[in-house]
Amino acid sequence: MVTEALARLAGERVDHRFKGLPPDAEGLTVGELAAQRRNLFTDSFATPVLALSAERLEHNLALMETYATRHGLAFAPHGKTSMAPQLFQRQIERGAWGITLALPHQVRVARAFGIERIFVANELVDPAALKWISAELDADPRFRFICYVDSVRGVELMDAALRGAARPLDVVVELAAGEGARTGVRTEAECAAVADAVAASATLRLVGVAGYEGEVPQADPERVHAWLRRLVALAADFDKAGRFAGLDEVVVSAGGSAWFDAVADVFAEIPELSVPVLKLLRSGAYVSHDDGHYRKITPFNRVPEEGALEPAFRLWAQVVSRPSPEQAFANAGKRDAAYDLDLPFAQVVRRDGAERPATGVSVTGLSDQHAWLRTAPEADLEVGDWLGLGLSHPCTSFDKWQLIPVAEADGTVVDYIRTFF
């Protein structure tokens, strides 16, 4: 099923829906266009165009596979980062246990492409979504689905929506990262009440505990480690109380992209429980990494001996106006570039086939379709130049592009990644 679904992506026709692709590729299938191995810079791609580095993408996939294995972690990378089934499949081929998602629509996308293990880092209370997920579980004995519960009321709504299901829906109690954090149960006593509600339901099965350490208030290594130890202690207390009786394994899950080193540290301390523990890491931004937010906060800055992720995105824009020596404008803006965490970073300039650093060029703002550029006296920038921009925040970079060229270092485009937001 997975192979067939991905093959259908290769059969999709190239047309006006897809930004940046060569106009003369109209009517080709994506597979046919990929087979032509066109060059991003010389074979009619139109600016703005977002590209992924083939080499850096592969490096990042391999690095996190190695990291998870080294630390004894199962890995369910957060798929909401890319919403790209081709990348989901590559992550699974690189040893991922499954894929983490956040919303029912994302689960539908993953199931359409045959993903068999899905962890939803959210409480689901929508009856239509729950009934659909239940039908998927009943129809496919290989499908494993886990989601959060974080309230007695939520458990009651889930149970009501799932009445009549043949298989129970597996849930983990979400421990909040602290007062004022995002979702999750605030105290251990309340966690026990939620677990009691699950035990009393006819349709749910408690399989573990989980949370998101990235929401720890004023996060620093000490606070994050302390919260993770609370999560582990909660799992041990639940086990001691017999709440996991009859399970083959207990799920303990955490892990965003800023503190997975702390998760590895604390999960290594999980005591022996009555059944084996699935230590499930969920970091997702690693797949493309970035040149801003995640470059600054990646745990590999703290543990450089473990390796380093590489930013795989580059947005290519073209200089379309040079009204003064201090100012220029390129043809990529808010519709094309992530800007929720940082503005893009001017990195390189291409002119007449030659590439050089974008010395003296900085992005000072974005309009819908323009990047505002400040140019220092040393900047060598002309109308018509291609400007390569680094981006910050993978999640809001992927979601602006439906079909993303994957280019080798020399510009040869070897694949196209389809996204579904």
Kinemage of the C-alpha trace (Angstrom):
@kinemage 1
@onewidth
@group {chain A} dominant
@subgroup {mainchain}
@vectorlist {calphas} color= white
{ca met a 1} P 0.000 0.000 0.000
{ca val a 2} L 2.794 2.430 0.876
{ca thr a 3} L 4.625 1.827 -2.409
{ca glu a 4} L 1.424 2.204 -4.428
{ca ala a 5} L 0.445 5.439 -2.705
{ca leu a 6} L 3.896 6.977 -3.178
{ca ala a 7} L 3.893 5.850 -6.818
{ca arg a 8} L 0.669 7.775 -7.314
{ca leu a 9} L 2.506 10.910 -6.187
{ca ala a 10} L 5.041 10.356 -8.967
{ca gly a 11} L 2.141 10.141 -11.399
{ca glu a 12} L 0.715 13.541 -10.466
{ca arg a 13} L 0.782 16.074 -13.296
{ca val a 14} L 2.874 19.220 -13.041
{ca asp a 15} L 0.773 22.338 -13.562
{ca his a 16} L -0.020 25.814 -12.242
{ca arg a 17} L -0.581 24.558 -8.669
{ca phe a 18} L 3.127 24.197 -8.013
{ca lys a 19} L 5.253 27.306 -7.508
{ca gly a 20} L 8.713 27.639 -8.948
{ca leu a 21} L 8.644 24.678 -11.325
{ca pro a 22} L 9.647 25.093 -14.978
{ca pro a 23} L 6.731 26.382 -17.089
{ca asp a 24} L 7.744 24.036 -19.906
{ca ala a 25} L 7.228 21.064 -17.562
{ca glu a 26} L 3.463 21.583 -17.746
{ca gly a 27} L 1.746 18.240 -18.305
{ca leu a 28} L 4.702 16.056 -17.336
{ca thr a 29} L 4.259 13.763 -14.386
{ca val a 30} L 6.343 14.486 -11.331
{ca gly a 31} L 8.199 11.251 -11.979
{ca glu a 32} L 8.956 12.226 -15.564
{ca leu a 33} L 10.228 15.622 -14.476
{ca ala a 34} L 12.434 14.050 -11.803
{ca ala a 35} L 13.867 11.628 -14.372
{ca gln a 36} L 15.028 14.600 -16.472
{ca arg a 37} L 17.364 15.621 -13.617
{ca arg a 38} L 17.066 19.276 -14.497
{ca asn a 39} L 19.379 21.852 -12.979
{ca leu a 40} L 17.769 24.227 -10.502
{ca phe a 41} L 19.735 27.192 -11.841
{ca thr a 42} L 19.898 26.625 -15.590
{ca asp a 43} L 16.854 24.560 -16.595
{ca ser a 44} L 13.922 26.971 -16.383
{ca phe a 45} L 12.992 26.885 -12.710
{ca ala a 46} L 11.305 30.179 -11.823
{ca thr a 47} L 11.937 32.303 -8.749
{ca pro a 48} L 10.967 32.216 -6.010
{ca val a 49} L 11.677 28.522 -5.567
{ca leu a 50} L 12.304 26.594 -2.361
{ca ala a 51} L 14.787 23.709 -2.548
{ca leu a 52} L 15.904 20.996 -0.172
{ca ser a 53} L 19.516 19.837 -0.196
{ca ala a 54} L 19.644 16.144 -1.087
{ca glu a 55} L 22.894 15.624 0.792
{ca arg a 56} L 21.868 17.498 3.946
{ca leu a 57} L 18.473 15.839 4.078
{ca glu a 58} L 20.124 12.415 3.979
{ca his a 59} L 22.673 13.490 6.586
{ca asn a 60} L 19.969 14.602 9.014
{ca leu a 61} L 17.919 11.432 8.565
{ca ala a 62} L 20.972 9.289 9.213
{ca leu a 63} L 22.166 11.309 12.196
{ca met a 64} L 18.905 11.056 14.143
{ca glu a 65} L 18.607 7.358 13.373
{ca thr a 66} L 22.074 6.876 14.854
{ca tyr a 67} L 21.297 9.116 17.837
{ca ala a 68} L 18.086 7.277 18.736
{ca thr a 69} L 19.764 3.886 18.408
{ca arg a 70} L 22.762 4.951 20.501
{ca his a 71} L 20.490 6.074 23.329
{ca gly a 72} L 18.068 3.160 23.226
{ca leu a 73} L 15.153 5.314 22.091
{ca ala a 74} L 12.289 4.425 19.816
{ca phe a 75} L 11.618 7.306 17.433
{ca ala a 76} L 8.315 8.703 16.167
{ca pro a 77} L 9.336 11.988 14.510
{ca his a 78} L 6.666 14.669 14.454
{ca gly a 79} L 5.210 14.607 10.957
{ca lys a 80} L 3.441 17.970 11.285
{ca thr a 81} L 6.835 19.524 10.491
{ca ser a 82} L 6.798 18.436 6.858
{ca met a 83} L 3.423 16.744 6.225
{ca ala a 84} L 5.300 14.933 3.466
{ca pro a 85} L 4.553 11.199 3.167
{ca gln a 86} L 7.749 10.673 1.167
{ca leu a 87} L 9.718 11.942 4.148
{ca phe a 88} L 7.589 9.874 6.536
{ca gln a 89} L 8.593 6.803 4.569
{ca arg a 90} L 12.259 7.756 4.578
{ca gln a 91} L 12.099 8.290 8.333
{ca ile a 92} L 10.555 4.858 8.819
{ca glu a 93} L 13.175 3.309 6.540
{ca arg a 94} L 15.699 4.973 8.835
{ca gly a 95} L 14.354 3.038 11.793
{ca ala a 96} L 11.485 5.202 13.032
{ca trp a 97} L 8.891 3.312 15.106
{ca gly a 98} L 6.139 5.409 13.554
{ca ile a 99} L 5.065 9.013 12.986
{ca thr a 100} L 3.788 11.586 15.476
{ca leu a 101} L 0.976 13.892 14.384
{ca ala a 102} L -1.239 16.514 15.988
{ca leu a 103} L -4.617 16.613 14.217
{ca pro a 104} L -7.131 14.193 12.677
{ca his a 105} L -6.558 15.534 9.172
{ca gln a 106} L -2.870 14.733 9.507
{ca val a 107} L -3.761 11.202 10.591
{ca arg a 108} L -5.894 10.812 7.465
{ca val a 109} L -2.949 11.853 5.303
{ca ala a 110} L -0.639 9.395 7.030
{ca arg a 111} L -3.144 6.560 6.753
{ca ala a 112} L -3.674 7.305 3.062
{ca phe a 113} L 0.014 6.523 2.636
{ca gly a 114} L -0.018 3.372 4.723
{ca ile a 115} L 1.579 4.568 7.964
{ca glu a 116} L 0.876 1.786 10.468
{ca arg a 117} L 1.973 3.395 13.754
{ca ile a 118} L 0.739 6.856 14.674
{ca phe a 119} L 1.159 8.787 17.914
{ca val a 120} L -1.070 11.861 18.234
{ca ala a 121} L 0.366 14.407 20.660
{ca asn a 122} L -3.035 15.856 21.440
{ca glu a 123} L -6.300 14.920 23.096
{ca leu a 124} L -8.941 14.123 20.458
{ca val a 125} L -12.568 14.850 21.350
{ca asp a 126} L -14.124 15.354 17.899
{ca pro a 127} L -16.717 12.553 17.481
{ca ala a 128} L -16.412 12.332 13.696
{ca ala a 129} L -12.629 12.034 13.869
{ca leu a 130} L -12.767 9.455 16.663
{ca lys a 131} L -15.307 7.321 14.797
{ca trp a 132} L -13.122 7.407 11.679
{ca ile a 133} L -10.015 6.413 13.652
{ca ser a 134} L -11.972 3.630 15.348
{ca ala a 135} L -13.097 2.323 11.947
{ca glu a 136} L -9.464 2.342 10.791
{ca leu a 137} L -8.463 0.332 13.856
{ca asp a 138} L -11.276 -2.156 13.349
{ca ala a 139} L -10.435 -2.590 9.661
{ca asp a 140} L -6.666 -2.983 10.028
{ca pro a 141} L -5.225 -5.175 12.790
{ca arg a 142} L -1.717 -3.873 11.988
{ca phe a 143} L -2.668 -0.259 12.725
{ca arg a 144} L -1.374 1.026 16.080
{ca phe a 145} L -2.754 4.347 17.280
{ca ile a 146} L -1.976 6.231 20.508
{ca cys a 147} L -3.146 9.674 21.622
{ca tyr a 148} L -3.126 11.902 24.692
{ca val a 149} L -5.813 12.253 27.322
{ca asp a 150} L -5.576 15.241 29.644
{ca ser a 151} L -8.959 15.545 31.348
{ca val a 152} L -11.782 13.452 32.781
{ca arg a 153} L -14.170 15.364 30.534
{ca gly a 154} L -12.070 14.471 27.515
{ca val a 155} L -12.136 10.803 28.471
{ca glu a 156} L -15.919 10.941 28.792
{ca leu a 157} L -16.320 12.541 25.364
{ca met a 158} L -13.970 10.017 23.761
{ca asp a 159} L -15.754 7.101 25.375
{ca ala a 160} L -19.150 8.340 24.195
{ca ala a 161} L -17.922 8.762 20.614
{ca leu a 162} L -16.286 5.325 20.509
{ca arg a 163} L -19.159 3.205 21.821
{ca gly a 164} L -19.454 0.031 19.758
{ca ala a 165} L -15.797 -0.072 18.692
{ca ala a 166} L -14.295 -3.531 18.331
{ca arg a 167} L -10.821 -2.411 19.457
{ca pro a 168} L -10.018 -0.106 22.344
{ca leu a 169} L -8.233 3.125 21.569
{ca asp a 170} L -4.839 3.368 23.280
{ca val a 171} L -4.199 6.527 25.285
{ca val a 172} L -1.414 8.049 27.385
{ca val a 173} L -1.983 10.567 30.165
{ca glu a 174} L -0.343 13.857 29.254
{ca leu a 175} L 1.540 15.457 32.122
{ca ala a 176} L 1.663 19.238 31.729
{ca ala a 177} L 5.081 20.840 31.672
{ca gly a 178} L 4.121 23.200 34.492
{ca glu a 179} L 1.689 25.913 35.511
{ca gly a 180} L 0.969 28.180 32.590
{ca ala a 181} L 2.284 25.624 30.083
{ca arg a 182} L 0.223 24.462 27.144
{ca thr a 183} L -1.944 21.337 27.471
{ca gly a 184} L -1.737 18.462 29.941
{ca val a 185} L -2.750 17.489 33.443
{ca arg a 186} L -1.254 19.823 36.040
{ca thr a 187} L -0.806 17.546 39.066
{ca glu a 188} L -0.085 13.878 39.738
{ca ala a 189} L -3.372 13.582 41.663
{ca glu a 190} L -5.270 14.830 38.633
{ca cys a 191} L -3.296 12.407 36.432
{ca ala a 192} L -4.550 9.582 38.638
{ca ala a 193} L -8.125 10.829 38.260
{ca val a 194} L -7.785 10.857 34.476
{ca ala a 195} L -6.284 7.359 34.565
{ca asp a 196} L -9.207 6.194 36.727
{ca ala a 197} L -11.620 7.597 34.148
{ca val a 198} L -9.832 5.683 31.397
{ca ala a 199} L -10.036 2.481 33.435
{ca ala a 200} L -13.769 3.011 33.891
{ca ser a 201} L -14.390 3.543 30.168
{ca ala a 202} L -15.495 0.782 27.839
{ca thr a 203} L -13.501 1.975 24.841
{ca leu a 204} L -10.102 3.287 25.996
{ca arg a 205} L -6.947 1.549 27.196
{ca leu a 206} L -4.254 3.286 29.236
{ca val a 207} L -0.823 2.390 27.809
{ca gly a 208} L 1.496 4.995 29.312
{ca val a 209} L 2.341 8.616 30.013
{ca ala a 210} L 3.698 11.425 27.872
{ca gly a 211} L 4.321 15.145 27.616
{ca tyr a 212} L 6.299 17.877 25.920
{ca glu a 213} L 9.314 19.253 27.749
{ca gly a 214} L 9.584 22.154 25.297
{ca glu a 215} L 6.768 23.841 27.248
{ca val a 216} L 8.601 23.831 30.597
{ca pro a 217} L 8.381 27.453 31.833
{ca gln a 218} L 11.755 29.244 31.765
{ca ala a 219} L 13.273 26.079 30.376
{ca asp a 220} L 16.878 25.348 31.241
{ca pro a 221} L 18.667 22.005 31.666
{ca glu a 222} L 17.847 21.760 35.393
{ca arg a 223} L 14.125 22.532 34.985
{ca val a 224} L 13.740 20.272 31.945
{ca his a 225} L 15.487 17.352 33.640
{ca ala a 226} L 13.335 17.848 36.723
{ca trp a 227} L 10.111 17.750 34.726
{ca leu a 228} L 11.213 14.672 32.783
{ca arg a 229} L 11.921 12.925 36.083
{ca arg a 230} L 8.357 13.766 37.170
{ca leu a 231} L 7.128 12.102 33.985
{ca val a 232} L 9.198 8.976 34.642
{ca ala a 233} L 8.062 8.889 38.275
{ca leu a 234} L 4.446 9.112 37.124
{ca ala a 235} L 4.951 6.064 34.909
{ca ala a 236} L 6.529 4.151 37.794
{ca asp a 237} L 3.701 5.121 40.165
{ca phe a 238} L 1.050 4.062 37.664
{ca asp a 239} L 2.839 0.750 37.179
{ca lys a 240} L 3.110 0.150 40.932
{ca ala a 241} L -0.629 0.805 41.223
{ca gly a 242} L -1.323 -1.883 38.621
{ca arg a 243} L -2.626 0.505 36.008
{ca phe a 244} L -0.650 -1.192 33.228
{ca ala a 245} L -1.675 -4.762 34.043
{ca gly a 246} L -2.150 -6.885 30.952
{ca leu a 247} L -0.004 -4.744 28.637
{ca asp a 248} L 2.911 -6.013 26.562
{ca glu a 249} L 4.716 -2.677 26.946
{ca val a 250} L 4.364 0.721 28.613
{ca val a 251} L 4.823 3.894 26.544
{ca val a 252} L 6.795 6.786 28.027
{ca ser a 253} L 7.107 9.587 25.486
{ca ala a 254} L 8.535 13.107 25.236
{ca gly a 255} L 10.897 14.985 23.009
{ca gly a 256} L 10.761 18.083 20.873
{ca ser a 257} L 13.707 19.463 18.939
{ca ala a 258} L 15.256 21.607 21.672
{ca trp a 259} L 15.802 19.157 24.554
{ca phe a 260} L 16.072 15.644 23.164
{ca asp a 261} L 19.445 15.297 24.893
{ca ala a 262} L 17.687 15.757 28.230
{ca val a 263} L 15.086 13.177 27.191
{ca ala a 264} L 17.872 10.720 26.384
{ca asp a 265} L 19.524 11.395 29.754
{ca val a 266} L 16.413 10.905 31.863
{ca phe a 267} L 14.887 8.058 29.860
{ca ala a 268} L 18.136 6.156 30.426
{ca glu a 269} L 17.199 6.294 34.136
{ca ile a 270} L 13.740 4.726 33.737
{ca pro a 271} L 13.541 1.953 36.323
{ca glu a 272} L 12.498 -1.570 35.475
{ca leu a 273} L 8.716 -1.756 35.363
{ca ser a 274} L 6.440 -4.774 35.324
{ca val a 275} L 6.589 -4.824 31.511
{ca pro a 276} L 9.100 -3.442 28.982
{ca val a 277} L 9.086 0.319 28.326
{ca leu a 278} L 8.832 1.889 24.866
{ca lys a 279} L 10.922 5.047 25.289
{ca leu a 280} L 9.433 7.133 22.498
{ca leu a 281} L 11.169 10.297 21.242
{ca arg a 282} L 9.130 12.622 19.002
{ca ser a 283} L 11.492 15.316 17.642
{ca gly a 284} L 10.547 16.449 14.124
{ca ala a 285} L 12.320 19.638 13.010
{ca tyr a 286} L 15.595 17.779 12.485
{ca val a 287} L 14.553 16.544 9.047
{ca ser a 288} L 15.328 19.881 7.411
{ca his a 289} L 16.783 21.714 10.438
{ca asp a 290} L 17.150 25.464 9.749
{ca asp a 291} L 19.441 28.489 9.682
{ca gly a 292} L 17.843 30.326 12.590
{ca his a 293} L 15.768 29.156 15.541
{ca tyr a 294} L 16.738 25.484 15.544
{ca arg a 295} L 20.344 26.172 14.654
{ca lys a 296} L 20.508 28.160 17.915
{ca ile a 297} L 18.644 25.729 20.180
{ca thr a 298} L 19.565 22.283 18.848
{ca pro a 299} L 20.822 19.952 21.582
{ca phe a 300} L 23.794 19.103 19.380
{ca asn a 301} L 25.213 22.488 20.420
{ca arg a 302} L 25.458 21.022 23.927
{ca val a 303} L 26.736 17.606 22.815
{ca pro a 304} L 28.860 18.346 19.711
{ca glu a 305} L 30.578 14.993 20.029
{ca glu a 306} L 27.268 13.394 18.962
{ca gly a 307} L 27.253 15.141 15.574
{ca ala a 308} L 25.564 18.160 14.035
{ca leu a 309} L 22.423 18.694 12.008
{ca glu a 310} L 22.695 20.645 8.758
{ca pro a 311} L 20.180 23.213 7.443
{ca ala a 312} L 18.689 21.670 4.307
{ca phe a 313} L 16.392 24.463 3.076
{ca arg a 314} L 17.336 27.302 0.775
{ca leu a 315} L 14.846 29.721 -0.755
{ca trp a 316} L 15.990 31.209 -4.038
{ca ala a 317} L 14.650 34.638 -4.939
{ca gln a 318} L 15.603 37.114 -7.631
{ca val a 319} L 16.537 40.755 -7.208
{ca val a 320} L 13.846 42.744 -9.011
{ca ser a 321} L 14.570 46.276 -7.845
{ca arg a 322} L 17.650 48.250 -6.750
{ca pro a 323} L 16.232 51.721 -6.054
{ca ser a 324} L 19.244 53.025 -4.099
{ca pro a 325} L 22.736 51.983 -3.010
{ca glu a 326} L 21.326 51.094 0.403
{ca gln a 327} L 18.267 49.154 -0.657
{ca ala a 328} L 17.105 46.344 -2.911
{ca phe a 329} L 14.057 44.118 -3.263
{ca ala a 330} L 13.768 40.425 -4.100
{ca asn a 331} L 10.678 38.614 -5.310
{ca ala a 332} L 10.020 36.352 -2.296
{ca gly a 333} L 7.868 37.387 0.642
{ca lys a 334} L 5.498 36.156 3.310
{ca arg a 335} L 3.785 33.824 0.833
{ca asp a 336} L 7.064 32.021 0.276
{ca ala a 337} L 9.248 32.268 3.380
{ca ala a 338} L 8.788 31.438 7.062
{ca tyr a 339} L 8.823 34.603 9.142
{ca asp a 340} L 7.093 33.690 12.419
{ca leu a 341} L 10.360 33.234 14.338
{ca asp a 342} L 13.011 35.059 12.301
{ca leu a 343} L 13.305 36.817 8.978
{ca pro a 344} L 15.186 34.946 6.231
{ca phe a 345} L 18.968 35.210 6.119
{ca ala a 346} L 20.768 36.371 2.958
{ca gln a 347} L 23.442 33.730 2.327
{ca val a 348} L 24.665 33.629 -1.258
{ca val a 349} L 24.352 35.503 -4.545
{ca arg a 350} L 24.393 33.818 -7.961
{ca arg a 351} L 25.274 35.740 -11.118
{ca asp a 352} L 26.294 34.288 -14.488
{ca gly a 353} L 26.686 30.827 -12.996
{ca ala a 354} L 29.036 31.933 -10.207
{ca glu a 355} L 28.056 31.803 -6.520
{ca arg a 356} L 29.545 33.930 -3.741
{ca pro a 357} L 28.641 34.978 -0.196
{ca ala a 358} L 25.929 37.619 0.128
{ca thr a 359} L 28.327 39.988 1.860
{ca gly a 360} L 26.681 43.167 3.088
{ca val a 361} L 23.132 42.006 2.263
{ca ser a 362} L 20.501 41.554 4.989
{ca val a 363} L 16.740 41.035 5.012
{ca thr a 364} L 14.980 43.752 7.010
{ca gly a 365} L 11.348 42.929 6.269
{ca leu a 366} L 8.877 40.971 4.183
{ca ser a 367} L 5.843 42.091 2.244
{ca asp a 368} L 3.474 39.530 0.773
{ca gln a 369} L 5.645 39.054 -2.322
{ca his a 370} L 8.820 41.042 -1.641
{ca ala a 371} L 11.849 40.771 0.599
{ca trp a 372} L 13.209 44.125 1.756
{ca leu a 373} L 16.985 44.098 1.547
{ca arg a 374} L 19.487 46.432 3.181
{ca thr a 375} L 22.717 46.658 1.196
{ca ala a 376} L 25.919 47.884 2.833
{ca pro a 377} L 28.654 49.609 0.761
{ca glu a 378} L 30.458 46.290 0.242
{ca ala a 379} L 27.360 44.592 -1.187
{ca asp a 380} L 27.617 43.619 -4.848
{ca leu a 381} L 24.003 43.137 -5.888
{ca glu a 382} L 22.281 43.812 -9.209
{ca val a 383} L 18.794 43.420 -10.617
{ca gly a 384} L 18.542 39.889 -11.985
{ca asp a 385} L 20.853 38.280 -9.409
{ca trp a 386} L 19.598 35.149 -7.653
{ca leu a 387} L 19.707 35.460 -3.875
{ca gly a 388} L 19.866 32.309 -1.739
{ca leu a 389} L 18.052 32.739 1.574
{ca gly a 390} L 18.336 30.617 4.691
{ca leu a 391} L 15.129 30.129 6.668
{ca ser a 392} L 14.097 29.813 10.298
{ca his a 393} L 11.419 27.354 11.522
{ca pro a 394} L 10.929 24.269 9.326
{ca cys a 395} L 7.221 23.871 10.145
{ca thr a 396} L 6.224 27.174 8.554
{ca ser a 397} L 8.653 26.699 5.657
{ca phe a 398} L 7.227 23.394 4.452
{ca asp a 399} L 3.630 24.562 4.645
{ca lys a 400} L 4.059 27.296 2.015
{ca trp a 401} L 5.127 24.864 -0.716
{ca gln a 402} L 3.179 21.943 -2.178
{ca leu a 403} L 5.984 20.479 -4.301
{ca ile a 404} L 9.600 21.051 -3.266
{ca pro a 405} L 12.600 20.217 -5.484
{ca val a 406} L 15.347 18.168 -3.852
{ca ala a 407} L 18.629 19.344 -5.346
{ca glu a 408} L 22.165 18.007 -5.160
{ca ala a 409} L 25.042 20.362 -4.440
{ca asp a 410} L 25.561 21.162 -8.137
{ca gly a 411} L 21.875 22.047 -8.579
{ca thr a 412} L 20.745 18.756 -10.130
{ca val a 413} L 17.156 18.145 -9.029
{ca val a 414} L 16.741 14.469 -8.190
{ca asp a 415} L 13.316 14.365 -6.544
{ca tyr a 416} L 10.261 16.400 -5.575
{ca ile a 417} L 8.671 16.325 -2.120
{ca arg a 418} L 4.868 16.650 -2.004
{ca thr a 419} L 3.334 18.209 1.102
{ca phe a 420} L -0.237 17.981 2.418
{ca phe a 421} L -1.243 20.864 4.723
